[in-house]
């Protein structure tokens, strides 16, 4: 199954220095650097990703 990676709608485009892409993976959610798509990715469980989003919303760093 091919992963469909999605870039944030908040990205300012092709030259954005700080942009990640997300993709739905069998074990959860994948996150990768949009400028280096072949450089690997981080895999988070759905619960871990939800926790990350909550921390970002609260501007907390673990």
C-alpha positions in Angstrom: 0.0 0.0 0.0 1.4 3.4 -1.0 1.4 6.0 1.6 -0.2 9.3 0.7 1.9 12.0 2.4 0.2 15.3 3.2 1.8 18.7 3.8 0.3 21.2 6.2 -2.0 23.8 4.8 0.0 26.2 6.9 3.1 25.5 4.8 4.2 28.6 2.8 5.0 26.4 -0.2 8.0 24.8 -1.9 10.6 27.0 -0.3 9.3 26.6 3.3 12.3 25.7 5.5 10.3 24.1 8.3 7.6 21.8 6.9 6.7 18.2 7.7 4.4 15.8 6.0 2.1 13.3 7.6 1.0 10.0 6.3 -1.3 7.2 7.6 0.7 4.0 8.2 -0.4 0.6 9.4 1.0 1.1 12.9 -0.2 4.7 13.2 1.0 8.1 11.8 4.2 8.8 9.9 6.0 12.1 10.0 8.8 13.1 7.6 10.7 16.1 6.4 9.1 17.4 3.3 12.4 18.5 1.8 13.9 15.0 2.3 11.2 12.5 1.5 13.6 9.6 1.1 15.4 10.4 4.4 13.1 8.2 6.5 10.2 9.0 8.8 9.1 8.9 12.4 6.3 6.5 13.2 3.9 7.4 16.1 1.0 5.4 17.4 -2.4 7.2 17.1 -2.3 7.8 20.8 1.2 9.2 20.7 0.3 11.5 17.8 -2.8 12.7 19.6 -0.7 13.5 22.7 1.8 15.4 20.5 -1.0 17.5 19.0 -2.3 18.3 22.5 1.1 19.4 23.6 1.5 21.6 20.5 -1.8 23.2 21.2 -0.8 23.9 24.7 2.7 25.1 23.6 4.4 22.6 25.9 7.5 20.7 25.1 7.9 17.3 26.9 
